[in-house]
């Protein structure tokens, strides 16, 4: 494989890699936006966590306990 062909393949590979990263990033950003607007999750609480980091602050979300964990504790 000569040098010019190698550079061409490298250019196409770089283009498709950047395109894949761009697509993944924007689909993740859109999913966050969609969940925030539908009320499924409130990301504003998570951003306020930076300012309220004391050990006595209330938890942001309640944890769900599995039945298996409850049975092991008893």
Phi and psi restraints in degrees (value plus and minus 20) as a CYANA .aco file:
   2 UNK   PHI    -101.8   -61.8
   2 UNK   PSI     150.0   190.0
   3 UNK   PHI     -84.8   -44.8
   3 UNK   PSI     -58.6   -18.6
   4 UNK   PHI     -86.6   -46.6
   4 UNK   PSI     -60.8   -20.8
   5 UNK   PHI     -85.5   -45.5
   5 UNK   PSI     -59.6   -19.6
   6 UNK   PHI     -82.4   -42.4
   6 UNK   PSI     -61.9   -21.9
   7 UNK   PHI     -86.0   -46.0
   7 UNK   PSI     -56.7   -16.7
   8 UNK   PHI     -85.6   -45.6
   8 UNK   PSI     -65.0   -25.0
   9 UNK   PHI     -83.7   -43.7
   9 UNK   PSI     -61.0   -21.0
  10 UNK   PHI     -83.2   -43.2
  10 UNK   PSI     -59.9   -19.9
  11 UNK   PHI     -84.4   -44.4
  11 UNK   PSI     -64.9   -24.9
  12 UNK   PHI     -84.6   -44.6
  12 UNK   PSI     -60.6   -20.6
  13 UNK   PHI     -83.5   -43.5
  13 UNK   PSI     -62.5   -22.5
  14 UNK   PHI     -84.7   -44.7
  14 UNK   PSI     -61.1   -21.1
  15 UNK   PHI     -81.8   -41.8
  15 UNK   PSI     -67.7   -27.7
  16 UNK   PHI     -91.1   -51.1
  16 UNK   PSI     -50.2   -10.2
  17 UNK   PHI     -87.5   -47.5
  17 UNK   PSI     -64.7   -24.7
  18 UNK   PHI     -84.6   -44.6
  18 UNK   PSI     -59.1   -19.1
  19 UNK   PHI     -82.7   -42.7
  19 UNK   PSI     -61.5   -21.5
  20 UNK   PHI     -85.6   -45.6
  20 UNK   PSI     -64.6   -24.6
  21 UNK   PHI     -83.9   -43.9
  21 UNK   PSI     -61.6   -21.6
  22 UNK   PHI     -80.8   -40.8
  22 UNK   PSI     -65.4   -25.4
  23 UNK   PHI     -84.9   -44.9
  23 UNK   PSI     -63.8   -23.8
  24 UNK   PHI     -84.8   -44.8
  24 UNK   PSI     -64.3   -24.3
  25 UNK   PHI     -82.7   -42.7
  25 UNK   PSI     -67.3   -27.3
  26 UNK   PHI     -92.1   -52.1
  26 UNK   PSI     -48.9    -8.9
  27 UNK   PHI     -90.4   -50.4
  27 UNK   PSI     -55.3   -15.3
  28 UNK   PHI     -87.3   -47.3
  28 UNK   PSI     -64.0   -24.0
  29 UNK   PHI     -82.9   -42.9
  29 UNK   PSI     -59.0   -19.0
  30 UNK   PHI     -87.5   -47.5
  30 UNK   PSI     -58.4   -18.4
  31 UNK   PHI     -86.2   -46.2
  31 UNK   PSI     -57.0   -17.0
  32 UNK   PHI     -84.7   -44.7
  32 UNK   PSI     -65.0   -25.0
  33 UNK   PHI     -80.4   -40.4
  33 UNK   PSI     -63.4   -23.4
  34 UNK   PHI     -86.7   -46.7
  34 UNK   PSI     -62.4   -22.4
  35 UNK   PHI     -87.0   -47.0
  35 UNK   PSI     -54.7   -14.7
  36 UNK   PHI     -90.0   -50.0
  36 UNK   PSI     -61.9   -21.9
  37 UNK   PHI     -92.0   -52.0
  37 UNK   PSI     -51.8   -11.8
  38 UNK   PHI    -100.4   -60.4
  38 UNK   PSI     -31.1     8.9
  39 UNK   PHI      67.1   107.1
  39 UNK   PSI     -12.9    27.1
  40 UNK   PHI     -85.7   -45.7
  40 UNK   PSI     -58.6   -18.6
  41 UNK   PHI    -166.2  -126.2
  41 UNK   PSI     119.7   159.7
  42 UNK   PHI    -123.6   -83.6
  42 UNK   PSI      82.9   122.9
  43 UNK   PHI     -97.9   -57.9
  43 UNK   PSI     -31.3     8.7
  44 UNK   PHI     -85.5   -45.5
  44 UNK   PSI     -54.7   -14.7
  45 UNK   PHI     -83.3   -43.3
  45 UNK   PSI     -59.3   -19.3
  46 UNK   PHI     -88.4   -48.4
  46 UNK   PSI     -54.1   -14.1
  47 UNK   PHI     -92.8   -52.8
  47 UNK   PSI     -48.9    -8.9
  48 UNK   PHI     -94.9   -54.9
  48 UNK   PSI     -36.0     4.0
  49 UNK   PHI     -83.0   -43.0
  49 UNK   PSI     -47.9    -7.9
  50 UNK   PHI     -84.1   -44.1
  50 UNK   PSI     -58.0   -18.0
  51 UNK   PHI    -105.2   -65.2
  51 UNK   PSI     -45.1    -5.1
  52 UNK   PHI    -135.0   -95.0
  52 UNK   PSI      61.0   101.0
  53 UNK   PHI    -134.1   -94.1
  53 UNK   PSI       6.8    46.8
  54 UNK   PHI     -96.7   -56.7
  54 UNK   PSI     140.5   180.5
  55 UNK   PHI     -97.7   -57.7
  55 UNK   PSI     -33.9     6.1
  56 UNK   PHI    -119.0   -79.0
  56 UNK   PSI     -16.5    23.5
  57 UNK   PHI     -91.7   -51.7
  57 UNK   PSI     135.4   175.4
  58 UNK   PHI     -96.2   -56.2
  58 UNK   PSI     129.3   169.3
  59 UNK   PHI     -84.9   -44.9
  59 UNK   PSI     130.3   170.3
  60 UNK   PHI     -93.7   -53.7
  60 UNK   PSI     -60.5   -20.5
  61 UNK   PHI    -155.2  -115.2
  61 UNK   PSI     129.0   169.0
  62 UNK   PHI     -98.4   -58.4
  62 UNK   PSI     120.8   160.8
  63 UNK   PHI    -106.0   -66.0
  63 UNK   PSI     122.7   162.7
  64 UNK   PHI    -111.8   -71.8
  64 UNK   PSI     108.6   148.6
  65 UNK   PHI    -113.6   -73.6
  65 UNK   PSI     115.1   155.1
  66 UNK   PHI    -101.6   -61.6
  66 UNK   PSI     133.7   173.7
  67 UNK   PHI     -87.5   -47.5
  67 UNK   PSI     -52.7   -12.7
  68 UNK   PHI     -84.8   -44.8
  68 UNK   PSI     -59.1   -19.1
  69 UNK   PHI     -88.7   -48.7
  69 UNK   PSI     -60.0   -20.0
  70 UNK   PHI     -83.7   -43.7
  70 UNK   PSI     -58.9   -18.9
  71 UNK   PHI     -88.8   -48.8
  71 UNK   PSI     -54.5   -14.5
  72 UNK   PHI     -90.9   -50.9
  72 UNK   PSI     -51.8   -11.8
  73 UNK   PHI     -92.5   -52.5
  73 UNK   PSI     -48.1    -8.1
